Amino acid sequence: MVLQESDRETIRKKFVGLADDVELIVFSQEIECQFCKETKELMLELGTLSKKVPVKVYDFVKNGDEVLKYNIKKIPAVAIVGKTDYGIRYYGVPEGYELPVLIDTIIDISKGKTSLSETIKTRLAEIKKPVHVQVFVSPTCPYCPKMARIAHQFSIENENIRSDVIEMVEFPYLAQRYSVMSVPHVVINENTSFIGAHPPEIFIEQIALALRSAYNPMYS
């Protein structure tokens, strides 16, 4: 087992509140992927805690059709998919402070709604262009869950927003590409970034800033 029994029991109780099924679709491979085994084992264990959390595992090399379908470009990856695929992805092992975010996201997806305020939901509904959010996190960062959670909630509320949560230590080339020195570090549409934990209102302002900037469709 990957999880402590106390954690398993806590998650099991939370999963009692699930409405619809939520699939955890894992993309992995046997060699040259340092964290794939751990990610796959964790997802499979979560799947044992509720019949409403089925787990599928695909090989990143052998299952090319599924890789394209879910737009997976790096591994380990987990697509979290309910009745709708909201474009919510987790790259890396969701452990430490990040595991509760994954659990809460599963619950939100199963219900098809979030706890965001009506004011925020109204503002999100005004976003009509594609938005790609990447939230860089680390398992030991106590401020990261807030930003990861908001990003995933935004995706649930607006089909134009895709959100990736990326474990920075596991993807150092991306951390270097986006000059990630500390976390949480949020990148929006390649042209806007901000650091630190902020409320949804600030997050939306940053999305608006990104959309006002020169939008390059090659990143959509």
C-alpha positions as CSV (number, residue, x, y, z in Angstrom):
1,M,0.0,0.0,0.0
2,V,1.1,3.5,-0.8
3,L,-1.2,5.3,1.7
4,Q,-1.3,5.1,5.4
5,E,-4.5,3.3,6.7
6,S,-5.6,6.5,8.4
7,D,-5.4,8.3,5.0
8,R,-7.2,5.5,3.3
9,E,-10.1,5.8,5.8
10,T,-10.2,9.6,5.5
11,I,-10.4,9.4,1.7
12,R,-12.9,6.5,1.8
13,K,-15.2,8.7,3.9
14,K,-14.9,11.6,1.5
15,F,-15.6,9.4,-1.5
16,V,-19.0,8.5,0.1
17,G,-20.1,11.9,-1.1
18,L,-19.3,11.2,-4.8
19,A,-22.2,11.6,-7.2
20,D,-21.1,10.4,-10.6
21,D,-18.2,8.3,-11.5
22,V,-14.8,9.9,-12.0
23,E,-12.1,8.1,-14.0
24,L,-8.4,8.4,-13.1
25,I,-6.7,7.8,-16.4
26,V,-3.0,7.2,-15.9
27,F,-0.3,7.6,-18.5
28,S,2.9,5.8,-17.7
29,Q,5.6,3.6,-19.1
30,E,7.9,0.9,-17.7
31,I,11.3,2.4,-18.4
32,E,12.9,5.8,-18.4
33,C,10.1,7.3,-16.2
34,Q,11.3,7.8,-12.6
35,F,8.0,8.5,-11.0
36,C,5.6,6.5,-13.2
37,K,5.5,3.4,-11.0
38,E,4.7,5.4,-7.8
39,T,2.0,7.5,-9.6
40,K,0.3,4.4,-11.1
41,E,0.3,2.6,-7.7
42,L,-1.2,5.6,-5.9
43,M,-4.0,5.9,-8.5
44,L,-4.7,2.2,-8.4
45,E,-4.9,2.4,-4.6
46,L,-7.4,5.3,-4.8
47,G,-9.5,3.2,-7.1
48,T,-9.9,0.6,-4.4
49,L,-11.5,3.1,-2.0
50,S,-14.6,3.7,-4.1
51,K,-16.4,1.9,-6.9
52,K,-17.1,5.4,-8.4
53,V,-13.4,6.0,-9.0
54,P,-12.4,3.6,-11.8
55,V,-8.8,3.6,-12.9
56,K,-7.4,3.1,-16.4
57,V,-3.7,2.8,-17.1
58,Y,-2.2,3.5,-20.6
59,D,1.3,3.1,-21.9
60,F,2.6,6.5,-23.1
61,V,4.3,4.8,-26.1
62,K,2.0,1.9,-26.9
63,N,-1.4,3.6,-26.5
64,G,-0.8,6.6,-28.9
65,D,-4.5,7.0,-29.6
66,E,-5.4,7.6,-26.0
67,V,-2.4,9.9,-25.6
68,L,-3.7,12.0,-28.4
69,K,-7.3,11.9,-27.2
70,Y,-6.4,13.3,-23.8
71,N,-3.6,15.6,-25.1
72,I,-0.9,14.1,-22.9
73,K,2.6,15.3,-23.7
74,K,4.6,14.2,-20.7
75,I,4.5,11.5,-18.0
76,P,3.6,10.5,-15.4
77,A,0.2,12.0,-16.1
78,V,-3.3,11.6,-14.7
79,A,-6.4,12.8,-16.5
80,I,-9.2,13.3,-14.1
81,V,-12.4,12.8,-16.1
82,G,-16.1,12.6,-15.1
83,K,-19.2,12.8,-17.3
84,T,-17.3,15.7,-18.9
85,D,-13.5,15.9,-19.6
86,Y,-12.8,19.4,-18.1
87,G,-9.2,19.3,-19.3
88,I,-7.9,18.7,-15.8
89,R,-4.5,17.0,-15.7
90,Y,-2.0,16.3,-13.0
91,Y,1.6,15.7,-13.9
92,G,3.7,13.9,-11.4
93,V,3.0,12.2,-8.1
94,P,0.2,13.9,-6.2
95,E,1.6,13.4,-2.7
96,G,2.2,15.5,0.4
97,Y,0.1,18.6,0.4
98,E,-1.1,17.9,-3.2
99,L,-3.1,14.7,-2.4
100,P,-6.0,16.5,-0.7
101,V,-6.3,18.7,-3.8
102,L,-6.7,15.6,-6.0
103,I,-9.3,14.2,-3.7
104,D,-11.3,17.5,-3.6
105,T,-11.0,17.8,-7.4
106,I,-12.4,14.3,-7.8
107,I,-15.4,15.2,-5.6
108,D,-16.0,18.5,-7.6
109,I,-15.9,16.6,-10.9
110,S,-18.3,14.0,-9.6
111,K,-20.8,16.7,-8.8
112,G,-20.1,18.8,-11.8
113,K,-19.9,22.0,-9.7
114,T,-17.6,23.9,-7.4
115,S,-17.8,26.0,-4.2
116,L,-16.6,29.1,-6.0
117,S,-18.7,32.2,-5.3
118,E,-21.4,33.3,-7.8
119,T,-19.5,36.4,-8.5
120,I,-16.5,34.4,-9.6
121,K,-18.6,32.0,-11.6
122,T,-20.2,35.0,-13.4
123,R,-16.8,36.4,-14.3
124,L,-15.6,33.0,-15.4
125,A,-18.6,32.7,-17.7
126,E,-17.4,35.8,-19.6
127,I,-14.2,34.0,-20.7
128,K,-14.7,32.9,-24.3
129,K,-11.2,32.3,-25.5
130,P,-9.0,29.2,-24.8
131,V,-7.0,29.5,-21.6
132,H,-4.2,27.0,-20.7
133,V,-3.2,27.3,-17.0
134,Q,-0.1,25.5,-15.7
135,V,0.4,25.5,-11.9
136,F,3.8,24.4,-10.8
137,V,3.8,22.9,-7.3
138,S,5.8,20.8,-4.9
139,P,4.6,18.2,-2.4
140,T,6.1,20.2,0.5
141,C,4.6,23.6,-0.4
142,P,1.7,24.5,1.9
143,Y,0.6,27.3,-0.3
144,C,0.5,25.3,-3.6
145,P,-2.8,23.5,-2.9
146,K,-4.8,26.7,-3.0
147,M,-3.7,27.6,-6.5
148,A,-4.0,24.1,-7.8
149,R,-7.5,23.9,-6.5
150,I,-8.6,27.2,-7.9
151,A,-7.1,26.3,-11.3
152,H,-9.1,23.0,-11.4
153,Q,-12.3,24.7,-10.2
154,F,-11.9,27.2,-13.0
155,S,-11.8,24.4,-15.5
156,I,-14.9,22.9,-14.2
157,E,-16.8,26.2,-14.4
158,N,-15.6,27.1,-17.9
159,E,-15.0,24.6,-20.8
160,N,-12.5,27.1,-22.3
161,I,-10.0,26.7,-19.4
162,R,-7.6,23.8,-19.3
163,S,-5.6,23.4,-16.1
164,D,-2.4,21.4,-15.6
165,V,-0.8,20.9,-12.2
166,I,2.8,20.1,-12.6
167,E,5.2,18.8,-9.9
168,M,8.2,21.0,-10.6
169,V,10.9,18.7,-9.3
170,E,9.8,15.9,-11.6
171,F,9.8,18.1,-14.6
172,P,13.0,20.2,-14.3
173,Y,13.1,21.1,-18.0
174,L,9.7,22.8,-17.7
175,A,10.8,24.6,-14.5
176,Q,13.8,25.9,-16.4
177,R,11.7,26.8,-19.4
178,Y,9.3,28.9,-17.3
179,S,12.0,30.2,-14.9
180,V,10.2,28.6,-12.0
181,M,12.3,29.4,-8.9
182,S,9.7,29.0,-6.3
183,V,6.2,27.6,-6.0
184,P,3.3,28.1,-6.5
185,H,4.2,29.5,-9.9
186,V,1.3,29.9,-12.4
187,V,1.8,30.2,-16.2
188,I,-1.2,31.3,-18.3
189,N,-1.2,30.8,-22.1
190,E,2.6,31.0,-22.2
191,N,2.6,34.8,-22.0
192,T,1.7,35.6,-18.4
193,S,2.9,34.2,-15.1
194,F,2.6,35.1,-11.4
195,I,3.9,33.6,-8.2
196,G,2.4,32.9,-4.8
197,A,-1.0,32.0,-3.4
198,H,-3.8,34.5,-4.3
199,P,-7.6,34.5,-4.1
200,P,-9.7,33.6,-7.2
201,E,-10.3,37.3,-7.9
202,I,-6.5,37.9,-8.5
203,F,-6.3,34.6,-10.5
204,I,-9.0,35.8,-12.9
205,E,-7.3,39.2,-13.3
206,Q,-4.2,37.3,-14.4
207,I,-6.2,35.3,-17.0
208,A,-7.7,38.6,-18.3
209,L,-4.2,40.0,-18.6
210,A,-3.1,36.9,-20.5
211,L,-6.0,37.2,-22.9
212,R,-5.3,40.9,-23.5
213,S,-1.7,40.1,-24.3
214,A,-0.8,38.8,-27.8
215,Y,-2.5,35.4,-27.8
216,N,-0.7,32.7,-29.8
217,P,-3.0,29.9,-30.9
218,M,0.0,27.4,-31.2
219,Y,-0.2,27.0,-27.5
220,S,-3.9,26.2,-27.3
